[in-house]
Amino acid sequence: MSLEVVTPAVLDRPESLHREMPWILLAATAELPRPNATLPTAERERLLTDLLECERCLVEAEELIHRRERPESAEIDPREVRGAWRKFFLAHYTFFHTFAVLAEVYQRAIDLLEQGGWPQREIEQAGALWALGGALMRYGVDFAPTATIYQQFIRPRMPEAFSGTWLREYALLGERRRRLKRALDERAATERERVLALRAALSEGERCYHTFHFQVMLACVPDMTSKLQEYEVEHGKLATEERQYQIFDDWFHVLRLPEVELSGYVRSVCTLIPDLLVDLMEGTYLEPEPLAKLTAGFSTALEILRGVVTGQELVQ
């Protein structure tokens, strides 16, 4: 695919766009923070108010989101490039939080299975969060012309072999996925049909995630070759170690702390979601399906966080 050549001079200080992106705080363990037993009642109520306000924004935004037409001209608008960087980071920040919440849901499902219960609701929530993760990928490249901007202004500034597999939340989720599979396998011996139904529901969410991911790859990198694949063709297999996790955090401006307070985590989510919704209300290229998965997934994530703040178990 031929890309329109755009010189950096088109933008005002283009080299600063990456540096200008904000930083966020996440736990070194990549886990969703647990509620502090000493969390004051007033603080708990403020967090629940923040979540309620976020849900209200979500309901209102669903009526105001509108699509914009893709430009016919190949000319690059500097404002579109600046907006592309913002959307790319905002999508990833929300994605990181989403995967931490998803890992929490997996843990709840594992616990229920090991205790003899059935995690029907947890599997439904996991499916919605998987779809949300894929829809966030689509939102992250909600700019045009997509391939030109991504390949000229964003991808070249990524480190060598850069890969989403270097995300700590991704690694945590992978470990819990394997544990959930084992827990389901153990129950399948006596409850095969019920286990098959749970697996099918979970697979549908993952299928949606992979479909959206494929669409993003096709739009941004038509030859479907990732930076990690490019590296491994020349240098061989690259094992993911602490160094890679740190490179990923540094590039995406993630500061890892030994422990992150639940209050700060919830407020971060309640800032990211409205910011993203404002973008959608100002105009988006996204089709109805990813938009529907975004709003449904946000609703699910907020429901889970509300349960964590109140100290209740997820709906069983």
C-alpha positions in Angstrom: 0.0 0.0 0.0 1.4 3.4 -1.0 1.3 6.0 1.8 1.1 9.7 1.3 4.5 11.3 2.3 4.1 14.0 4.8 7.1 15.9 6.2 7.4 16.6 9.9 7.3 20.3 9.1 3.5 20.0 8.6 3.2 19.8 12.4 4.1 22.2 15.1 7.0 20.5 17.0 6.0 16.9 15.9 8.8 15.4 18.0 7.0 16.5 21.1 3.7 14.7 20.6 4.8 11.5 22.3 6.4 13.4 25.2 3.3 15.4 25.7 1.2 12.4 26.5 0.2 12.1 30.2 1.4 9.5 32.6 -0.8 7.1 34.6 -0.3 5.1 37.8 -0.8 1.3 37.8 0.1 -1.5 40.2 3.4 -3.3 39.7 1.3 -6.6 40.1 -1.0 -5.4 37.3 -3.9 -6.4 39.6 -7.1 -4.5 40.3 -6.6 -2.8 43.7 -8.6 -4.2 46.6 -10.7 -2.1 48.9 -9.0 -1.0 52.1 -10.8 -2.2 55.2 -10.3 1.2 56.7 -11.7 3.1 53.7 -13.8 5.9 55.3 -17.5 5.7 54.6 -17.4 9.2 53.2 -14.7 8.2 50.7 -16.6 5.1 49.7 -19.7 7.2 49.0 -17.6 9.7 46.9 -16.3 6.8 44.8 -19.8 5.5 44.3 -20.9 9.0 43.3 -18.1 9.2 40.8 -19.1 5.8 39.3 -22.8 6.9 39.1 -21.8 10.1 37.4 -19.7 8.1 34.9 -22.7 5.8 34.2 -24.9 8.9 33.7 -22.3 10.2 31.1 -22.4 6.8 29.4 -26.2 6.9 29.1 -26.3 10.4 27.8 -23.4 9.9 25.3 -25.1 6.9 23.7 -27.7 9.4 22.3 -25.2 11.9 21.2 -22.5 9.9 19.5 -22.4 10.5 15.7 -20.2 9.4 12.9 -18.2 11.6 10.7 -17.3 11.1 7.1 -13.8 10.1 6.1 -11.9 12.9 4.2 -11.6 12.4 0.5 -8.3 14.3 0.4 -5.0 12.5 1.2 -3.8 15.7 2.8 -2.8 15.4 6.5 -4.5 17.7 8.9 -2.0 18.4 11.8 -4.9 18.5 14.2 -5.8 15.0 13.1 -2.3 13.8 13.9 -2.3 15.4 17.3 -5.7 13.9 18.0 -4.4 10.5 16.8 -1.7 10.5 19.4 -4.3 11.4 22.1 -6.7 8.7 21.0 -3.9 6.1 20.7 -2.9 6.7 24.3 -6.4 7.2 25.7 -7.5 3.9 24.2 -4.4 2.1 25.6 -4.9 3.5 29.1 -8.5 2.4 29.1 -7.4 -1.0 27.7 -4.9 -1.5 30.5 -7.6 -0.9 33.1 -10.0 -3.1 31.3 -7.6 -6.0 31.3 -7.0 -5.7 35.0 -10.7 -5.8 35.6 -11.0 -8.8 33.3 -8.3 -10.6 35.2 -10.3 -10.0 38.4 -13.4 -11.5 36.8 -11.3 -14.5 35.8 -10.2 -15.0 39.3 -13.7 -14.8 40.6 -14.8 -17.4 38.0 -11.9 -19.7 39.1 -12.8 -19.3 42.8 -16.5 -20.2 42.1 -15.6 -23.3 40.1 -13.2 -24.5 42.8 -15.9 -24.0 45.4 -18.4 -26.0 43.4 -20.3 -23.1 41.9 -21.0 -22.0 38.4 -19.7 -18.6 37.2 -22.4 -17.8 34.7 -22.5 -14.1 35.4 -18.7 -13.8 35.5 -18.4 -15.5 32.1 -20.9 -13.1 30.7 -18.9 -10.2 32.1 -15.7 -11.6 30.8 -17.2 -11.8 27.3 -18.3 -8.1 27.5 -14.8 -7.0 28.6 -13.1 -9.0 25.9 -15.3 -7.3 23.3 -14.5 -3.9 25.0 -10.8 -4.5 24.7 -11.2 -5.1 21.0 -13.4 -2.1 20.5 -10.9 0.1 22.4 -8.3 -1.0 19.8 -10.6 0.2 17.1 -11.1 3.5 18.9 -7.3 3.9 19.3 -7.0 4.3 15.5 -10.1 6.3 15.0 -8.3 8.8 12.8 -7.8 9.3 9.0 -6.0 8.6 6.9 -5.3 5.8 9.3 -2.4 3.9 7.8 -0.5 7.1 6.8 -0.8 8.7 10.2 0.0 5.5 12.1 3.0 4.5 10.0 4.5 7.9 9.6 3.9 9.5 13.0 3.3 6.8 15.6 4.9 3.5 14.7 8.4 4.9 13.9 8.6 6.2 17.4 8.1 2.8 19.0 11.0 0.9 20.4 12.5 -2.1 18.4 10.4 -5.2 18.5 7.7 -3.4 20.5 4.8 -5.7 21.3 1.5 -5.6 23.2 2.5 -8.9 24.8 4.9 -6.7 26.9 1.9 -5.4 28.9 1.9 -6.6 32.5 -1.9 -6.8 32.6 -1.8 -9.0 29.5 0.6 -11.4 31.2 -1.5 -11.5 34.3 -4.6 -12.3 32.3 -2.8 -15.0 30.4 -1.9 -16.8 33.6 -5.5 -16.6 34.8 -6.9 -17.8 31.5 -4.8 -20.9 31.8 -6.0 -21.5 35.4 -9.7 -21.0 34.3 -9.2 -23.5 31.5 -7.9 -26.1 34.0 -10.8 -25.4 36.4 -13.3 -25.9 33.6 -11.5 -29.0 32.5 -11.9 -30.5 35.9 -15.6 -29.8 36.0 -16.1 -31.1 32.5 -15.8 -34.7 33.6 -19.1 -34.6 35.4 -20.9 -31.5 33.8 -19.7 -31.6 30.2 -22.7 -29.7 28.7 -22.6 -26.9 31.2 -18.9 -26.5 30.8 -19.3 -26.4 27.0 -21.9 -23.6 27.3 -19.6 -21.5 29.5 -16.7 -22.0 27.0 -18.9 -21.0 24.1 -20.0 -17.8 25.8 -16.4 -16.9 26.7 -15.2 -17.8 23.2 -17.7 -15.4 21.6 -16.2 -12.5 23.5 -12.7 -13.5 22.6 -13.7 -13.9 19.0 -15.0 -10.3 18.9 -11.7 -9.1 20.4 -9.7 -10.9 17.8 -11.9 -9.7 15.0 -11.5 -6.1 16.0 -7.7 -6.6 16.5 -7.4 -8.0 13.0 -9.3 -5.0 11.6 -6.9 -2.6 13.3 -3.9 -4.5 12.0 -5.3 -4.4 8.5 -6.0 -0.7 8.7 -2.7 0.3 10.2 -0.2 -2.4 8.9 -1.6 -3.8 5.6 1.1 -6.4 5.4 0.1 -7.6 8.9 3.7 -7.7 10.1 4.2 -6.6 13.7 7.4 -4.9 15.0 8.1 -8.0 17.0 7.8 -10.2 13.9 10.1 -7.9 12.0 12.7 -8.2 14.8 12.4 -12.0 15.1 12.8 -12.6 11.4 16.3 -11.0 11.6 17.4 -11.8 15.1 15.4 -14.9 16.2 12.9 -15.5 19.0 12.8 -12.8 21.7 11.8 -14.0 25.1 9.6 -11.6 27.1 11.5 -10.6 30.3 11.3 -7.7 32.8 13.3 -5.5 30.5 10.5 -5.7 27.9 7.8 -5.0 30.4 9.7 -1.9 31.6 10.2 -0.7 28.0 6.4 -1.0 27.4 5.6 0.9 30.6 8.1 3.7 29.8 6.9 4.2 26.2 3.2 4.3 27.3 4.0 6.6 30.3 2.9 4.1 32.9 4.4 4.5 36.4 4.2 1.3 38.3 3.8 1.4 42.1 4.1 -1.4 44.6 0.5 -0.7 45.5 -2.2 1.5 44.0 -5.1 2.8 46.1 -8.5 1.7 45.0 -9.7 5.4 45.2 -7.1 6.5 42.7 -7.8 3.6 40.4 -11.6 4.2 40.3 -11.1 7.9 39.7 -8.7 7.2 36.9 -11.4 5.0 35.2 -14.0 7.7 35.8 -11.8 10.2 34.0 -10.7 8.0 31.1 -14.3 6.9 30.1 -15.8 10.4 29.9 -12.8 11.7 28.0 -13.3 8.9 25.5 -17.0 9.5 25.3 -16.5 13.2 24.6 -14.3 12.2 21.6 -17.1 10.0 20.3 -19.7 12.7 20.7 -17.5 15.1 18.7 -17.5 12.7 15.8 -16.1 9.2 15.1 -15.4 6.9 12.1 -16.4 3.8 14.2 -19.2 1.6 12.9 -22.2 0.7 15.1 -20.8 -2.7 16.2 -17.6 -1.5 17.9 -19.5 1.5 19.3 -22.1 -0.9 20.9 -19.3 -3.0 22.3 -17.7 0.1 23.8 -20.7 1.3 25.6 -21.8 -2.2 26.8 -18.3 -3.0 28.0 -18.0 0.3 29.9 -21.3 -0.5 31.6 -20.0 -3.9 32.7 -16.7 -2.5 33.9 -18.5 0.1 36.0 -20.7 -2.5 37.5 -17.7 -4.6 38.5 -15.9 -1.6 40.0 -19.1 -0.6 42.0 -19.1 -4.1 43.5 -15.4 -3.8 44.5 -16.0 -0.4 46.1 -18.9 -1.7 48.1 -17.0 -4.8 49.1 -19.6 -7.0 47.6 -18.9 -10.2 45.6 -19.6 -9.9 41.9 -23.1 -10.8 41.0 -23.4 -14.6 41.0 
